[in-house]
Amino acid sequence: MGRLQRYLRRLKPEEWEALHEAALKEIKGEKMRLLMERLRRTGVPQILSPSEKELAKRIERWIWKRAYIAQHQAHPIYRAVPLEWKLMGATLYAQKDLPEDALSLLKQLPRSPSHRLGLLTLRLNIELKTGFFQSAITTLRAMERLTKELRASIERSFLQLILDRLLREYGGSYTEVGKRLLERLERHRHWKRPIPLTPPEEHIAEINLRTLYALAKGKPEEGHQLCQSSPFRFHPTLLMNDWICSLLLRMPLSAYSQYGGFDSARLSEYDKAILLNRLLLTLLLYATPAYAKEKYELLVGLYRRSIPLPENEYVWGQLLWLGERSSEAVQVLEMLLLRVKPKAFLYLQAALLLLIIHVEIQSWSKALWYLRHLLLWLRRRERFLASAPVLARFLQQLLRAGLHSGTLRLVAHGWQQHLTEYPAERYLWEITLLPDWIQARLRQQSLHQYRQMHPRTSVVELESLLGQVLGASS
């Protein structure tokens, strides 16, 4: 299915009606309109002739143009102007031999580096064409400083992607190759540079990167210290980072009161999804099953309105299980397995949790299927995950012993001993229900009995945190 067809098929009925009505008025060629209608109503991928491909390109361009014009028509002239308007104004004045007026529009630089580069480029062109050579030198110096900033930003993004991949795909379960990569990162010149204090965006981006690096090394205390010592520690990004570090360190719930104290107007939809992730994780680690059941209607509403992040689906599935909604938990986690790439560490965590839930509800055929599936997956990932062969061996031991408490105790001890060598992975397992399930089994209790009998905080503290966070995200 082509790009245009996929887009047209995704439009809501009211969006399509508006687009179709505009096409009847603005597109003169009947062939273009008929092709657009066919692509909208047909779910089967269309094989287009060369002439139809050209028409599809023109339809796309018309859609883009219409959206661009609509966006700018809706922008009131009494508000701060978009950059495109300012650039066009400067171009118009320069065309009428009014270089001073054109350059006066281009004095104030936007915050975005890419926007700044476009503005400076236009300013330089006008200065060179009109003989303002002294100010052209100043502009070139500003461009030089900006390109240095951009190079630093690109380097930061590159490092962030590597660290993100290490955590997402390997989950801290580093093989020798992964350990060598971390060692190379340790020697990278980037960490020797001082953390910039200004502009604030640069400082926050750098703290965000270094917190991620601390988590990849299995040192959340370093990330917590970085966030706490920042002069911008109440910025949403740093609050979210500090929250996950606090959860990994299992700090008292009273320490989390600051995480509801930021301005909701500053939160994007993605920020709100991350905020929901932190809230669900906190409830997963601190709430009793009774409290999770009591807050189900509230939480399911928040979850369904949020951006569907895979990490949120995983935590939500666990919270459903904690709240004694095993069948719903299974549905959520099975859908997650279909969405997450099999090479992701989250895939392993979700598949293992499904195995455990099926064992708990005594759905033995499903449990056996997931066990076989997991063992096969672990064999395929032995080259990439240091814990894959160890976990496979422990699962086989438990299968043969039928979850006998003595065997489970030996396996649990061996697993903990193994994870001491992989602190980043250990922390990622400790913010799941796996440790609680192991402790419950060792006491010959269900997970729900164990968590209900071992409360970790008071309902008052949970209610206080919930009220603060919901107030911030509303």
N, C-alpha and C positions, 0 to 999 in steps of 0.2 A: 504494500500500500504506500503510495507516494506521500510526500510531505504535505502537499496541499489537501489531499483527500483526508489524511489523518486529522488535520486541523479542522476542516469543515465538519467532519464526523463528531468532533469533540464539542462543537458549539451547542449551547443550550437552545431549546426551541425558540425562545424569545430573541436570543442573539442571532439565530439564523434568519428569523423573520425580518429583523431590522436590516441585516446584510442583504437579503434577497430583495427587499423593497428598494434599497439604495441602488442595487445593481440594475433593477428595471428602469430607474431614472437616469443613471449615469453611464452604464455600459451600452454602447450603441450596437455592438456586434452580437447578433442572436446566437452565433455559435459559442461565444464565450459564456453567455448566460446558460445555455443548454448544458455545456460541459460542467459548469459550476453546480447546477442542479443535479446532474448525474453523479458527480463525485460525492455530493452530500447524501443522497438517498441510497447509494450502493455500498454495502459492507464488504463486497468482494474487491480485492485489489484490481485496479483498472490498468490495462496495458494500453498506453497512449501512442498514437501515431506521431511522427515528427511534427506535423502541423498542430496537433493537439497539445504536445509538450510546450510549444511556443505560446499557445493560448493560455496554458496553465501558468506559465511564467508571468504573463500579463495580468492574469487574475490575481496572482500573489502580490504583484506590485501595486495593483489597485487597492487591495485590502490593506497593505502597509501604508500607502499614501492616505487612505481614508482614515485609518486609525491615528496617524500622525497629525492630520489636520484636526480631527475631533479632539485630540488631546490638547492641542494648543488653542483651539477655539474655546475650550472650557476653562482655560486659565484666565482669571480676571486681570485686567491691565493695571489695577491698583495694587497688586501684590508684587513681591520680588520676581523679577523677570527670569525666565529660563535662560540658560547659557546660549541656546540657539538664537534667541531674539537679540541678545547683546552682540553676538558675532555678526548677525545679519545687519544690525544697525551700524556697526563699525564699517562693514563692507560698503553699505550705501553711502556713508559720509566720505569714505576714501574714494569711491567712484566719482563723486562730485567735487574732488579736489579740496576736501576739508580734513586733512590729515590730523590736525590738532584735535578736532572734535572726535575723530575716529579713535585716536589713541587715548583720549580722556575716558572713553567707555571701557577701555581695556586695562585700566590701571589696577582695579581691584581683582585679585586672583581668586578663583573658586577654591574650595577645600579639596576637591578631588584631584589627585595628581594628573590623571589622564585628561580631565577638563582643563587644568592649568596649562598642560602642554599644548593643547589645541589653541588656547587663547594666546599664549606666548608666541606660537608659530605665526598666527595672523598678525600679531603686533610687530613681530620682526619683519615680515613681508612689507607691511605698510611703511615702517621706518626706513627700510632699504630703498624702496621705490621713491620715497619722497625726500631722501637725503638727510634724515635724522640719524646720522651715523653715531653720534655720541650716545644717544639713548639706545641705539641698536646694540652697542657694546654692553650696556647695562642689561638689556633683554637677554643677550647671549649668556651672560654670567648667571642670570636667573635660570635659564634653561639648563646650564651646566649643573647648578645646584640641584635642580629638579631631577635631572637624569641620574644623579647620584642617589637621590631619595628613591627613585624608581628601581634602580639596581638593588638597593638594600631591601625594598619591598618584595622584589622578585625572589631574592635570596631567601627572605623570610618565608614566603609562600612555598618555595621549593622544599625547605626544611620541614615546614608544617605538613606538607603532603607525605613526605617520607615517614614522619613520626605517626601521622594519622594511619598510614597503611600498616605500619608495624603493630599498632594497637588493634585496628579493625580486622586485619587478616591473621595476625599471629597472636594477638591477645597477650603479649608479654611472654609467650611460650617460645623463647628464642632458641633456635638451633645454633650451631657454631657459626653459620653464615650470618644469622641475625645478630649474634653477639659481636662479630667483627664489624658489622655495619654500625652498631651502637658505639663501638670503640672509635670508628672513623668519624662519627658525628661528634664524639667527645673532643676530638682534636680540631674540629672545624673552627676557622677563624672568627666565625660569627659570635661565638660565646665570649670571645676576648674583648668585644666592643662593649663600652658602657651602655646601659639602658637609657635611651633618650627620654628626657622629661617633657620635651615639647617637639612637635605639637602633640596634644593629648592622644590623637588617633594613633600616632607612631608608638607612643609609650604603651598604650593599651594593647596594640597588636603584638608588641614585643613581650609583654608580660604573659599574654595569651600563649605565645609560642613557647616560652620558657616553662610555663606551667605544664603544657603538653609534653615537653621534654622530660620534666620531672616525673610525670605519670608513666611515660614510656620506660623510665629507669626503675620504676617501682618506688619512688620517693615522694609520696603525696605531701609529706611534711614540708619539703622544699617549695612545692607549689602553693601550699597554704601560706607560707611565710612571704612569698613573692606577692600574692594578692593582698595580704594584710598590710604590707609595708608600702603599697602603692598609694600616692596621693589621690588617685582616682578609683580607690577600692570599691566605691559605691556605684561604679558604672555597671550596667547589667552584665556585660561580658565577664568582668572580673568577679562579680557576685556569683554567677553561675559556676565559674571555675573554682572559686573558693568553696562553694557548697559541695561539689563533688569531692574535693580534697577532704573536707570535713567528714563526709560520709565514709570515705575510705579509712579515715583515722578513727571512726566511731566516736566522735566528740559528743558530749552531752547535748541533748536536744535544745537546751536553753541557749547554746551558742549559735543556734540557727536563726535567732530572732531578727538579725539584721537583713536576712534574705528577702523579707517582704517589704523592705523600706524604700524601694525605688519607684520612680515615676512611671506609671503604666503607659503614658503617652510616648515614652522612648522605646517601648517594646514593639518589635516587628512580630509578624506571625511566627517566624522561625524562633525568635526569642521566647515567645509564649510557649511554643512546643518544648523548648529546652527547659523552661521553668516548670512545665508540667512533668517532664522527666525527673527533675530533681525532687518535686513534691511526691510523685509516685514512689520513687526510690526510698525517700525518707519514711513514708508509710510502710513500705515493704519491710524495712529494717526495724522500725520502732512500734508499729501498731499491733494490737492483738487481733486475732481472727474476728472477734465480736465487733471491734471498731471498724475493721475493713468491711464487714457485712453492713454495718449501720450506715456507712458513707457510700455504699455502692451507687445509689441513684445519682448522687452529686458527682462522683468521680466518673461514672460512665458518660455523663453529659459533657464533662470537660474533655474526656478522651475522644469522643466522637466529633467534637467541634474543632479539634486540634489538627495540625498538619500531621499526616501519618508517618512518623519517623519509625524505622525498624526497631530502634532502641526502646521507644515507648511501647511498642507492641509487645516486646519481650517482658518488660517490667509489668505491663498491664496483665499479661497472661499469668505471671507469678502472683500478682495481687489478687486475681480472681481465684486462684487455687488457695491462697491463704484465707480468702473470704468464703471458702467452701463452695465454690462454683466451678467444680472440676470440668464439667462438660463444656462450659463456656471457655475455660482456660485452654482446653484441648483445641477447640475451634480456632481461637486466636493464634495459638502457637503453630498449628498446622498451616494456616494461611501465611504466617511469617516464614516458614520454611520454603514456601513456594516463591516468596519475594526476595529472600536473601540469597546471595550467591553462595554456592557450597564451599567456596574457599574462605569465607568469612568466619572468624572465630565465633561470632554470634550464632552461626548455624550450628556449631558444636553445642553451644550452651542451650539453644532451644531444643535440639534433638535429645540431649541428655535429660532435660526437664520433662519432655514428653514421655520418655521411657519411665522416669520416676513416677509421674502421675498415673500412668497406666498400671504400674506395679501397685501403687497405693489403692486404686479403685478396683484392683484385681481383674483388669481387662488383659488376660494373659496372652491371648493371640496377638493383640496390638503391641503389648510389651515385648514379646518375642520378636516381632517384626522390627520394632525400633532398635532392639538390641543388635540384631543382625545387620541392620542398616548402619548403625553407629560403628560397629566393628569394621565393616567394610570401608566406611568413610575414614576412620582412623588409620587403617592400613594405607590408604591412598595419600594421607597427609603426613606420614612419618618423616618424610624429607623436610617438611616445612614447620612442623610443630614438635618441639622437644618433648612435650607431654603425651603425644599421641600413642607411642608404644606402651608407655607406663599405664595410661588410662585404659587402653585395650586389655592389658594383662589383668588389671584390677577388676574390670567388668567381667572377664571370663572367670576369675576366681569367685566372684559373687554369684555368677550364674551356676557354677558347680555346687556352691554351698547353700544356695537358696536363701541368701540374705541372713544366714545364721549370725547371731549377734557377735560371737567370737571372731568369726571371719571378717565381719564388717568392722570390728574394732581394729584388727590387724591392718585391713585395707585402709581405713581412715588414717591410722597412724602413719602408714607408708606414704599415703598421698600427701599428708602434711609435711612429712620429711622431704619429699620430693619438691614441694612448692617452696620450701625455704631457699632453694637455689634460683627460683624464678619469682621474685617479689612482685613484679608488675602483674603477672598472671594470678598470683595468690590474691592480690587485692581485687581483681576482676571477678574471682569466684566468691570472695567474701561478701560482696554486695548482691548476692543471689540467695535463694532459699536452700541451696545445697548444704552449707554447714549446719543450718537448723534441722534439715531433714536427717542428716547423719546423727546429730545429737539426739533427736527424737527416737530414731531407730535403736540407738544404743541403750536408751531407757525403755525400750519396748512400748513407745507411745506413738500416736499419730503426730504429724506435724502440727495440727491444730491444737491438740492437747498440750504439746510442749510449749508452743508460743503463748497459749492462754495462761499457762501456769508460770511462765517466766516473763512477765511484762518488763519492758525496758524503759518506759517513761510513763508519765501520768496522762490521763485523758485531757486534763486541763492544758498541759503543754502542747499536746497535739492540736487541740481546738484553737489555741492561741496562734500557733504557726499556720494552721489552715486558714484562719481568718485573715492574717496578714498577707499571705501569698495570694489568696483569691481577691483581696482588695487591690493588690498591686497589678494583677493580670486582667482585671475587669475593664 
